[in-house]
Amino acid sequence: MTEAVEYDVVVLGGGPAGENVVDRTRAAGLSTAVVEGELLGGECSYWACVPSKALLRPALARADARRVPGLAGAVAGPLDAAAVFAHRDYWTGSWKDDGQVDWLESVGAHVYRGHGRLYGVRKVAVTSPEGEHHVLSARHAVVVATGTRAVIPDVPGLADARPWTSREATSAQAAPGRLLIVGGSVVAAEMATAWQALGSQVTLLVRGSGLLPRMEPFAGELVADALREAGAVVRTGVAVESVVRDGPTGPVTVVLEGGERVEGDELLVATGRSPHTEDIGLDTVGLTPGGWIAVDDSCRVPGIDWLYAVGDVNHRALLTHQGKYQARIAGAVIAARAEGGVPLDTGPWGAHAATADTEALPQAVFTDPEAASVGLTLAEAERAGHRVRAVDYDLGKVSGAGLYADGYRGRARMVVDLDREILLGVTFVGPGAAELLHAATIAVAGQVPIDRLWHAVPAFPTISEVWLRLLEAHRG
């Protein structure tokens, strides 16, 4: 190895979480290097959030337009798939990261291309694609932000069938005639929505009892109903026994438990994520290669005062916006500790604690209808021992929803802590519902008393008037 190059902070992984650490540490005047073996900008920018929403937006806009009198007939035809793919390619930079490189260099970060591994205490070894070797040394902190990768279950024949993961599902240049999707997760539901709209015949094979299992049950039910109405097949309570593919590009057959065979042209597996940590040198600092990296609320690894982990890799909240939030918290902690003499505010909701990961976690699912939630579900709140009440309201009864779309179908729920009279969680399902989420997030994160929410008057006629209806229902 060559002589170490010293920086204040070294970030291993250049996705959204890693980039946000760089932004915060550079803003604090700390020299920072970032190591990335793929595209700077990470999974979210090229194979997840951004391309999936570019594929979904035309599908959702068309669905909304078809519910508007005077407009429905104008959008009766199919989507222009080529235009949709071109728009998706634009938003991914055609899978080139020049813009991300320019931004990192503009803030004074040093970019190292290649595979990075922890190399003992406060050191990262980098091997470039050309075989060059560098050792980076950190005065204050090393931050692991290497993210996750899609899990391919150990099912006979599955790996050999060359299934799609989320990467292929968001980057494909043509709609398969028949797309089989195994899983009931956000990825499964969103990609079923997108590819059914783009012309594929979609069949969802879900092991569990429904879609979107981490949300209120009615969210998955409404999304499944809409997918069926759009022409997709949604089957729950089925398990895959084996997979067979006919030649390199032939049809793929999924064999279910009991022997039933389901055939498609492509197979998307959306059954979970695993940490991208199997070869990043965790063993050199006493951690387990291939495992999740546990951290405290400041995103620091317990027992290793210089090592932090942010984003999906720490398994706190596998969402891009939460990874970026953790990065802002970790960056503030690193800067305060580097300055010295600055007391850390690590109590709940403190400047150096990622409290929202557990208390006010927001998520939006861009299906038709959209599903959005923050905080605890009713079941989660009850399991945690809270004395709670669920207050539900039919979103379609709100004037703003009826004006938004004929036949608007949706539902809203707030989970009320009866002892403190605050909200522990809120869920909305319906067309356009994702844009309702931030108001709910503020209410939950701010622990706003329900009596004060009564004075937050929603404008008429908006879908947000559901807040008034929920509060009225709670008051009785």
C-alpha positions in Angstrom: 0.0 0.0 0.0 1.1 3.6 -0.6 1.5 6.2 2.1 -1.8 7.2 3.6 -3.5 10.5 2.5 -5.0 12.2 5.5 -8.5 13.8 5.6 -10.7 14.9 8.5 -13.5 12.6 7.3 -13.6 9.6 4.9 -17.0 8.5 3.6 -17.3 5.0 2.2 -20.2 5.1 -0.3 -21.4 8.0 -2.5 -25.1 7.6 -2.5 -27.6 10.1 -1.1 -26.6 9.4 2.5 -22.9 9.6 1.8 -23.3 12.8 -0.2 -25.2 14.4 2.6 -22.5 13.6 5.1 -20.0 15.2 2.7 -22.2 18.3 2.4 -22.4 18.7 6.2 -18.8 18.0 7.0 -17.6 20.3 4.2 -20.0 23.0 5.5 -18.3 22.6 8.8 -14.9 23.2 7.2 -13.7 19.6 7.5 -11.7 18.1 4.7 -13.6 15.1 3.3 -13.0 12.3 0.9 -15.7 10.0 -0.6 -15.1 6.6 -2.0 -17.6 5.0 -4.5 -17.2 1.9 -6.7 -20.3 2.5 -8.9 -22.2 5.7 -9.8 -22.0 8.7 -7.5 -25.6 9.3 -6.5 -26.2 5.7 -5.6 -29.1 3.3 -5.9 -31.8 6.0 -5.4 -30.6 8.2 -8.3 -30.2 5.4 -10.9 -32.1 2.3 -10.0 -34.7 3.2 -7.3 -36.5 6.4 -6.3 -35.8 8.6 -9.3 -36.3 6.2 -12.2 -39.3 4.5 -10.6 -41.1 7.8 -10.1 -40.3 8.8 -13.6 -42.0 5.6 -14.8 -44.9 6.0 -12.4 -45.7 9.7 -12.9 -47.3 9.2 -16.4 -49.3 6.2 -15.2 -50.7 8.2 -12.2 -51.3 11.3 -14.2 -53.3 9.3 -16.8 -55.2 7.6 -14.1 -56.1 10.9 -12.5 -57.1 12.4 -15.9 -59.4 9.5 -16.7 -61.4 10.4 -13.6 -61.9 14.1 -14.6 -65.1 14.9 -16.7 -64.2 16.6 -19.9 -60.7 15.1 -20.0 -61.2 11.4 -19.7 -61.8 10.8 -23.4 -58.6 12.6 -24.3 -56.4 10.2 -22.4 -58.2 7.0 -23.3 -55.3 5.6 -25.3 -52.1 3.8 -24.2 -49.0 5.6 -22.8 -46.3 6.6 -25.2 -43.8 4.1 -23.8 -40.8 5.4 -25.7 -41.4 8.9 -24.4 -41.8 7.6 -20.8 -38.5 5.7 -21.1 -36.8 8.8 -22.6 -38.0 10.9 -19.7 -36.8 8.2 -17.2 -33.4 8.2 -19.0 -33.2 12.0 -18.7 -33.7 11.9 -14.9 -31.0 9.2 -14.5 -28.6 11.1 -16.6 -28.6 8.0 -18.9 -26.8 6.3 -16.0 -23.9 8.7 -16.0 -22.9 10.6 -12.9 -21.1 13.7 -14.3 -23.5 16.0 -12.5 -22.9 14.3 -9.1 -19.1 14.5 -9.7 -19.4 18.2 -10.5 -21.4 18.9 -7.3 -19.0 17.0 -5.1 -16.0 18.8 -6.6 -17.8 22.2 -6.2 -18.0 21.7 -2.4 -14.4 20.7 -2.2 -14.8 17.0 -1.7 -12.1 14.6 -2.9 -13.6 11.7 -5.0 -11.9 8.3 -5.1 -13.3 5.8 -7.7 -13.0 2.2 -6.8 -13.7 -0.4 -4.1 -13.2 0.8 -0.6 -12.5 -1.3 2.5 -12.0 -0.4 6.1 -8.3 -1.0 6.8 -8.1 -0.9 10.6 -8.5 2.1 12.8 -9.5 5.3 10.9 -8.2 4.0 7.6 -9.9 3.1 4.3 -8.0 1.2 1.5 -9.2 2.0 -2.1 -8.5 -0.1 -5.2 -9.3 1.8 -8.4 -10.8 0.1 -11.5 -7.3 0.5 -13.0 -5.7 -1.5 -10.1 -4.2 1.5 -8.3 -4.1 1.4 -4.5 -4.6 4.2 -2.1 -4.9 4.4 1.7 -7.0 7.2 3.2 -6.6 8.1 6.9 -9.3 10.0 8.8 -8.4 12.4 11.6 -11.9 12.4 13.1 -14.4 9.9 11.5 -15.0 7.2 8.9 -18.6 7.0 7.8 -20.0 3.8 6.1 -22.8 4.5 3.7 -22.6 1.6 1.4 -26.4 0.8 1.3 -28.1 -2.4 0.3 -28.7 -4.7 -2.6 -31.7 -6.8 -3.6 -32.1 -10.2 -2.1 -32.5 -13.2 -4.4 -34.0 -16.0 -2.2 -32.5 -19.4 -2.2 -35.2 -21.0 -4.4 -34.3 -23.8 -6.7 -33.7 -22.5 -10.2 -34.3 -18.8 -9.4 -30.8 -17.5 -9.8 -30.3 -19.4 -13.0 -33.5 -17.9 -14.4 -31.8 -14.4 -14.4 -34.7 -12.6 -12.6 -35.1 -8.9 -12.6 -34.4 -7.1 -9.4 -35.4 -3.5 -8.7 -32.4 -2.4 -10.9 -33.7 -4.2 -14.1 -37.3 -3.2 -13.3 -36.4 0.5 -13.2 -34.0 0.5 -16.2 -35.6 -1.8 -18.8 -36.2 -0.3 -22.2 -39.2 -2.3 -23.2 -42.3 -3.7 -21.5 -42.4 -7.5 -21.2 -45.6 -9.0 -22.5 -46.1 -10.9 -19.2 -44.4 -9.8 -16.0 -44.4 -12.0 -12.9 -43.6 -10.2 -9.7 -42.8 -12.1 -6.5 -43.3 -10.1 -3.4 -45.8 -7.6 -1.9 -43.4 -4.8 -0.9 -43.3 -1.2 -2.0 -41.1 -2.2 -5.0 -43.5 -4.9 -6.0 -46.6 -2.7 -5.8 -45.0 0.3 -7.5 -43.5 -1.7 -10.3 -46.8 -3.6 -10.8 -48.5 -0.2 -11.2 -45.9 1.1 -13.7 -45.5 -1.9 -15.9 -49.2 -2.7 -16.1 -49.7 0.9 -17.3 -46.9 0.5 -19.8 -48.5 -2.5 -21.4 -47.4 -5.6 -19.5 -49.8 -8.2 -18.2 -48.7 -8.2 -14.5 -49.2 -11.1 -12.1 -48.3 -10.5 -8.5 -47.4 -13.5 -6.4 -47.5 -12.6 -2.7 -46.5 -14.9 0.1 -48.3 -12.9 2.8 -51.9 -11.9 3.2 -51.7 -8.6 1.3 -49.6 -5.8 -0.2 -47.7 -3.2 1.8 -47.5 -5.2 5.0 -45.8 -2.4 7.0 -48.7 0.0 6.5 -52.2 -0.1 7.8 -54.0 -3.1 6.3 -56.4 -1.0 4.3 -53.6 0.6 2.4 -52.6 -2.7 0.7 -56.2 -3.7 0.2 -57.0 -0.5 -1.7 -53.9 -0.7 -3.8 -54.6 -4.4 -4.6 -58.2 -3.6 -5.6 -57.0 -0.9 -8.0 -54.3 -3.1 -9.6 -57.0 -5.8 -10.2 -59.3 -3.2 -11.8 -56.4 -2.1 -14.0 -56.0 -5.7 -15.3 -53.3 -7.1 -13.1 -53.6 -10.4 -11.3 -52.9 -10.2 -7.5 -52.6 -13.5 -5.7 -51.9 -13.6 -2.0 -51.0 -16.5 0.3 -48.9 -18.3 -2.4 -45.3 -19.5 -2.0 -42.8 -20.2 -4.8 -41.3 -23.7 -4.8 -39.0 -23.4 -7.8 -38.4 -21.5 -11.0 -37.5 -22.7 -14.5 -36.5 -20.7 -17.6 -36.7 -22.0 -21.1 -33.3 -21.1 -22.6 -31.4 -17.8 -22.3 -34.3 -15.6 -23.3 -37.3 -17.9 -23.3 -40.3 -17.8 -21.0 -39.9 -18.2 -17.2 -42.1 -20.5 -15.2 -42.8 -20.1 -11.5 -43.8 -23.4 -9.8 -45.9 -22.7 -6.7 -46.2 -24.9 -3.7 -48.7 -27.6 -4.7 -47.4 -27.8 -8.2 -49.3 -25.0 -10.0 -47.2 -23.4 -12.8 -47.4 -19.7 -13.7 -45.6 -18.5 -16.9 -44.3 -15.1 -17.8 -41.8 -13.4 -20.1 -39.9 -11.8 -17.2 -39.8 -12.3 -13.4 -39.2 -9.5 -10.9 -38.1 -10.6 -7.4 -39.0 -8.0 -4.8 -38.6 -9.8 -1.5 -36.2 -7.6 0.5 -32.7 -6.1 0.8 -29.4 -7.1 2.3 -26.6 -4.9 3.5 -23.8 -4.1 1.2 -21.1 -5.0 3.8 -19.7 -8.4 2.8 -16.4 -7.0 1.5 -15.8 -3.6 3.1 -13.3 -4.7 5.8 -15.7 -4.9 8.8 -13.6 -7.7 10.2 -10.6 -5.3 10.6 -12.6 -3.4 13.2 -14.2 -6.3 15.0 -17.6 -6.3 13.1 -19.2 -9.1 11.1 -18.8 -8.9 7.3 -22.2 -9.1 5.5 -24.2 -7.9 8.5 -26.1 -4.8 9.3 -24.1 -2.1 11.2 -25.8 -1.3 14.4 -25.6 2.4 15.5 -26.9 4.6 18.3 -29.2 7.6 17.7 -26.2 9.7 16.7 -25.4 7.1 14.0 -22.2 6.2 15.7 -21.2 2.5 16.1 -21.2 1.6 19.8 -17.7 1.0 21.1 -15.9 2.5 18.1 -15.9 6.2 18.7 -14.7 7.2 15.2 -17.0 4.9 13.1 -20.4 5.9 11.9 -23.0 4.3 9.6 -25.8 6.1 7.8 -28.5 5.1 5.4 -29.9 1.6 4.6 -26.7 -0.1 5.9 -27.7 0.5 9.5 -31.2 -1.0 9.1 -32.9 1.8 11.0 -35.1 3.0 8.2 -34.5 1.8 4.6 -35.7 5.0 2.9 -33.6 7.6 1.0 -35.0 10.6 2.9 -34.2 8.9 6.3 -30.7 8.1 5.1 -30.2 11.8 4.2 -31.7 12.8 7.6 -29.3 10.4 9.4 -26.4 11.9 7.4 -27.3 15.4 8.5 -27.4 14.2 12.1 -24.1 12.3 11.8 -22.5 15.3 10.1 -23.5 17.6 12.9 -22.1 15.1 15.5 -18.8 14.7 13.7 -18.4 18.5 13.3 -19.2 19.1 17.0 -16.8 16.5 18.2 -14.1 17.7 15.8 -14.5 21.3 17.2 -14.2 20.0 20.8 -15.9 21.5 23.8 -19.3 21.4 22.2 -21.8 19.4 24.3 -23.8 16.9 22.2 -27.6 17.2 22.3 -28.5 13.5 22.0 -31.8 13.4 23.9 -35.0 12.7 22.0 -35.5 15.3 19.2 -32.0 16.7 20.0 -29.8 18.2 17.3 -27.5 15.1 17.5 -30.2 12.3 17.6 -32.0 10.7 14.7 -35.2 10.4 16.7 -37.5 10.5 13.6 -36.3 7.1 12.5 -38.4 5.6 15.2 -41.0 8.2 16.2 -42.0 10.0 12.9 -40.9 7.9 10.0 -42.7 9.0 6.8 -43.2 6.9 3.7 -45.0 7.5 0.4 -45.9 4.8 -2.1 -46.6 6.0 -5.6 -49.2 3.4 -6.6 -52.7 4.2 -7.9 -54.0 5.1 -5.3 -51.1 6.5 -3.5 -50.4 5.4 0.1 -48.7 7.6 2.6 -48.0 7.1 6.3 -46.0 8.5 9.2 -45.4 7.2 12.6 -47.0 4.1 14.1 -49.8 2.0 12.7 -52.6 1.1 15.1 -51.2 -2.4 15.6 -47.7 -1.0 16.3 -49.0 1.5 18.8 -51.0 -1.2 20.6 -47.9 -3.5 20.7 -45.9 -0.7 22.2 -48.3 -0.4 25.1 -49.9 2.9 24.2 -53.6 3.6 25.0 -54.8 4.6 21.6 -57.8 5.1 19.4 -57.9 4.9 15.6 -60.0 7.6 13.9 -60.9 6.8 10.3 -62.6 8.8 7.6 -63.6 8.1 4.0 -61.4 10.4 1.9 -64.0 10.3 -0.9 -66.4 12.2 1.2 -64.2 15.3 1.3 -65.4 17.9 -1.1 -61.8 18.5 -2.4 -61.4 14.8 -3.2 -64.7 14.7 -5.1 -63.6 17.7 -7.2 -60.2 16.1 -7.7 -61.6 13.0 -9.3 -65.0 11.5 -10.0 -65.5 8.4 -7.9 -62.6 9.2 -5.7 -61.8 6.3 -3.4 -59.5 6.6 -0.4 -59.2 6.4 3.4 -57.5 8.3 6.2 -56.6 7.2 9.7 -55.0 9.0 12.6 -53.8 7.0 15.6 -54.4 9.1 18.8 -52.5 8.7 22.0 -55.4 9.1 24.5 -53.2 9.9 27.5 -51.2 12.7 25.8 -53.8 13.7 23.2 -51.3 13.8 20.4 -51.0 11.8 17.2 -48.7 8.7 17.1 -49.4 8.0 13.4 -51.3 9.0 10.3 -52.1 7.1 7.1 -53.7 8.4 3.9 -54.6 6.3 0.9 -56.0 7.9 -2.3 -55.1 9.7 -5.5 -52.7 12.5 -4.8 -52.5 11.4 -1.1 -48.7 11.6 -0.9 -48.9 15.4 -0.9 -50.9 15.2 2.4 -48.0 13.5 4.2 -45.8 16.3 5.3 -48.5 18.0 7.3 -49.0 14.7 9.1 -45.3 14.4 9.6 -45.1 17.8 11.2 -48.0 17.0 13.5 -46.4 13.7 14.6 -42.8 14.9 14.9 -43.9 18.1 16.6 -46.2 16.2 19.0 -48.8 18.9 18.3 -51.7 18.7 20.8 -54.9 17.8 19.2 -56.5 20.9 20.7 -54.0 23.0 18.8 -54.6 21.1 15.5 -58.2 22.2 15.8 -56.9 25.8 15.0 -54.9 24.6 11.9 -57.7 25.4 9.4 -57.5 23.5 6.1 -58.4 25.6 3.0 -61.6 24.7 1.2 -62.0 22.9 -1.1 -58.8 20.9 -0.7 -58.3 17.2 0.0 -56.5 18.4 3.2 -59.9 19.2 4.6 -59.9 15.6 5.7 -57.9 16.9 8.8 -61.0 18.7 9.9 -63.2 15.7 9.4 -60.8 13.5 11.4 -60.7 15.9 14.2 -64.5 16.2 14.2 -64.8 12.4 14.3 -62.3 12.3 17.2 -64.3 14.9 19.2 -67.5 13.0 18.4 
